[in-house]
């Protein structure tokens, strides 16, 4: 599929890429209020423990947030002292390998690779993940309906994380 080719959803792959890069920039700047505005009210933010999990409600997840939980998570990151969030880590995300996995009426599912580097306490850690975005267009604007971050080491040891993926 050409980058500029419009799918039956009216969303181009290039438009989806630009949106995902925008989300990465917002998260790297820790502009969590702007990040919350990128979501549909009924969407879910998921980081499953099992890499191949598909039934997130009935399986253990590192994160399984609806709108209320996303807002609460952001409030925790923005306010007060939390051992996992103090000091806040600085991050840089790189997203690539964008593949359309499904087209649905009014929406597009895209899988990409994410390389996230965190700098905290003078040391750097790297996280790699396959990320699935289910994007929808509402009132002319792209929004995230669902985002699933499949960390390649999700079943291993994860120390405190003071940001969103």
C-alpha positions in Angstrom: 0.0 0.0 0.0 1.4 3.4 -0.9 2.0 5.9 1.9 -0.4 8.3 0.3 -3.0 5.7 -0.5 -6.3 6.3 1.2 -7.8 3.2 2.7 -11.6 2.6 2.7 -11.6 4.3 6.1 -10.4 7.6 4.6 -7.3 7.5 6.7 -3.9 7.2 4.9 -1.0 5.3 6.3 1.0 8.6 6.1 -1.6 10.3 8.2 -1.5 7.5 10.8 2.3 7.7 10.9 2.2 11.4 11.5 -0.4 11.0 14.3 1.7 8.3 16.0 4.8 10.4 15.8 2.8 13.3 17.2 1.7 11.1 20.1 5.4 10.1 20.7 6.4 13.8 20.8 3.6 14.7 23.2 4.7 11.8 25.5 8.4 12.7 25.3 7.5 16.2 26.4 5.3 14.8 29.2 2.4 16.8 28.0 -0.1 14.4 29.5 -3.1 16.7 29.2 -2.6 16.8 25.5 -2.2 13.0 25.4 -5.5 12.5 27.1 -7.2 14.6 24.4 -6.0 12.1 21.7 -8.3 9.4 23.0 -11.9 8.4 22.5 -13.9 8.1 25.7 -14.4 4.4 25.2 -10.8 3.5 24.3 -8.3 1.3 26.2 -4.6 1.7 26.9 -3.1 -1.8 27.4 0.3 -3.2 28.2 -0.2 -7.0 28.5 2.1 -9.3 30.4 1.7 -12.1 27.9 3.0 -10.9 24.5 0.3 -12.8 22.5 -2.6 -12.0 24.7 -5.8 -10.8 23.0 -8.4 -11.1 25.8 -7.1 -8.3 28.0 -10.1 -8.3 30.4 -9.4 -11.8 31.6 -5.6 -11.8 31.6 -3.0 -10.1 33.8 -1.8 -6.8 32.4 0.8 -4.3 33.4 -1.7 -1.6 32.4 -5.4 -1.9 31.4 -6.8 1.6 31.5 -10.1 3.0 30.4 -10.7 6.8 30.3 -11.1 7.1 34.1 -7.9 5.1 34.7 -5.9 7.0 32.1 -6.9 10.3 33.8 -6.0 8.9 37.2 -2.6 7.7 35.9 -1.9 11.1 34.4 -2.9 12.9 37.7 -0.5 10.6 39.6 2.4 11.4 37.1 1.6 15.2 37.3 1.1 15.7 41.0 3.0 15.3 44.2 5.6 12.9 45.1 5.6 9.3 44.0 8.7 7.1 44.4 8.2 5.7 40.9 7.8 9.1 39.3 10.4 11.2 41.2 12.5 12.4 39.6 10.6 12.1 36.3 12.5 10.2 33.6 13.3 11.9 30.3 12.4 9.8 27.3 12.9 9.7 23.6 10.7 7.4 21.4 11.4 6.3 17.9 8.6 4.7 16.0 9.0 2.8 12.7 7.9 -0.2 10.6 4.3 1.0 10.2 2.0 -1.7 8.9 -1.8 -1.5 8.4 -3.2 -4.6 10.0 -7.0 -4.0 9.6 -9.4 -1.5 8.0 -12.8 -1.1 9.5 -15.5 1.4 8.7 -14.2 4.7 9.9 -11.1 3.3 11.5 -7.6 1.9 10.8 -5.4 -0.5 12.8 -1.7 0.1 12.6 1.2 -1.9 14.1 4.6 -0.3 14.5 7.8 -0.9 16.3 8.8 1.4 19.2 12.3 2.0 20.6 12.0 4.0 23.8 15.1 5.2 25.7 14.7 6.5 29.3 17.2 8.6 31.1 16.8 8.7 34.9 19.4 8.9 37.7 22.1 9.4 35.2 21.6 6.1 33.5 19.8 5.0 30.4 17.5 2.1 29.8 16.0 0.9 26.6 12.5 -0.6 26.0 11.4 -2.2 22.7 7.8 -2.9 21.8 5.4 -3.8 19.1 2.6 -1.2 19.4 -0.9 -1.5 18.0 -2.9 1.7 17.4 -6.6 1.5 16.6 -7.3 4.9 15.2 -10.7 6.4 14.4 -11.8 9.7 12.8 -14.3 11.6 14.8 -15.5 15.1 13.7 -12.6 15.2 11.3 -10.0 14.5 13.9 -7.9 11.3 14.4 -8.2 9.7 17.8 -6.9 6.7 19.6 -9.6 4.1 20.3 -7.2 1.4 21.6 -3.5 1.3 22.1 -1.7 -2.0 22.9 2.0 -1.9 23.8 3.6 -5.3 23.7 6.9 -4.9 25.4 9.4 -7.6 24.2 10.4 -8.2 27.9 6.9 -7.9 29.4 7.3 -11.3 31.1 10.6 -10.3 32.6 11.7 -7.9 35.4 10.4 -4.4 34.9 11.5 -1.8 37.4 9.6 1.3 38.2 8.4 3.2 35.2 7.6 6.9 35.6 6.0 7.7 32.2 3.5 6.4 29.7 4.5 4.2 26.7 
